Amino acid sequence: MGIIWTIVVGFVAGVIAKFLMPGNNEPAGFVLTTILGIVGAIVASYLGQALGWYAPGEGAGLIGAVVGAIVLLFVWGIIARRRE
């Protein structure tokens, strides 16, 4: 059940991150932003567990997932600009 919750939180985090990132409308569409949000939530969960912020099996909260998604969107924006 934890991974399902992480995916749901990641979806919401991806949508929130899309609106919080100014000028980031070009590099990623809605689907890619959602996927990056989910990956950001998963990364935030595992990183938080490794650092002792979350208990084993506990997923990242919404704030951690949003921060993870913003970081991934930022990195994705840099990579997308270099390809052009």
C-alpha positions as CSV (number, residue, x, y, z in Angstrom):
1,M,0.0,0.0,0.0
2,G,3.0,2.3,0.6
3,I,4.0,2.4,-3.0
4,I,0.5,3.2,-4.1
5,W,0.4,6.1,-1.7
6,T,3.8,7.3,-3.0
7,I,2.5,7.3,-6.5
8,V,-0.7,9.2,-5.6
9,V,1.4,11.8,-3.6
10,G,3.9,11.9,-6.5
11,F,1.1,12.7,-8.9
12,V,-0.2,15.6,-6.8
13,A,3.4,16.7,-6.2
14,G,4.1,16.8,-9.9
15,V,1.1,18.9,-10.6
16,I,2.0,21.3,-7.8
17,A,5.6,21.5,-8.9
18,K,4.5,22.3,-12.5
19,F,2.7,25.3,-11.2
20,L,5.5,26.4,-8.8
21,M,8.3,26.3,-11.4
22,P,8.2,29.6,-13.2
23,G,8.9,29.5,-16.9
24,N,9.0,25.7,-16.9
25,N,6.1,25.3,-19.2
26,E,8.2,24.5,-22.3
27,P,10.5,21.6,-21.4
28,A,7.9,19.1,-20.1
29,G,4.2,18.4,-20.7
30,F,1.6,17.3,-18.2
31,V,2.3,13.6,-18.5
32,L,6.1,14.0,-18.2
33,T,5.6,16.4,-15.2
34,T,3.4,13.8,-13.5
35,I,6.0,11.0,-14.1
36,L,8.8,13.3,-12.7
37,G,6.6,14.0,-9.7
38,I,6.1,10.3,-9.0
39,V,9.8,9.6,-9.4
40,G,10.5,12.6,-7.2
41,A,8.3,11.2,-4.5
42,I,9.9,7.8,-4.7
43,V,13.4,9.4,-4.6
44,A,12.3,11.5,-1.6
45,S,10.9,8.5,0.1
46,Y,14.1,6.4,-0.2
47,L,16.4,9.4,0.6
48,G,14.3,10.3,3.6
49,Q,14.5,6.7,4.8
50,A,18.2,6.5,4.3
51,L,18.7,9.7,6.2
52,G,16.4,8.6,9.0
53,W,13.7,11.2,8.4
54,Y,11.1,8.6,7.6
55,A,10.6,5.2,9.2
56,P,11.2,2.1,7.0
57,G,8.2,1.6,4.8
58,E,7.0,5.2,5.3
59,G,6.7,7.3,2.2
60,A,7.6,10.9,1.7
61,G,5.1,13.5,2.7
62,L,3.7,16.0,0.2
63,I,6.3,18.6,0.9
64,G,9.2,16.2,0.4
65,A,7.6,14.9,-2.8
66,V,7.1,18.4,-4.1
67,V,10.7,19.3,-3.4
68,G,11.9,16.1,-5.1
69,A,9.7,16.9,-8.1
70,I,10.9,20.5,-8.3
71,V,14.5,19.3,-8.3
72,L,13.8,16.7,-11.0
73,L,12.0,19.3,-13.1
74,F,14.9,21.7,-12.8
75,V,17.4,19.0,-13.8
76,W,15.1,17.9,-16.7
77,G,14.8,21.5,-17.9
78,I,18.6,21.7,-18.0
79,I,18.9,18.4,-19.9
80,A,16.1,19.4,-22.4
81,R,17.8,22.8,-23.1
82,R,21.1,21.1,-23.9
83,R,19.5,18.8,-26.4
84,E,18.3,21.7,-28.5
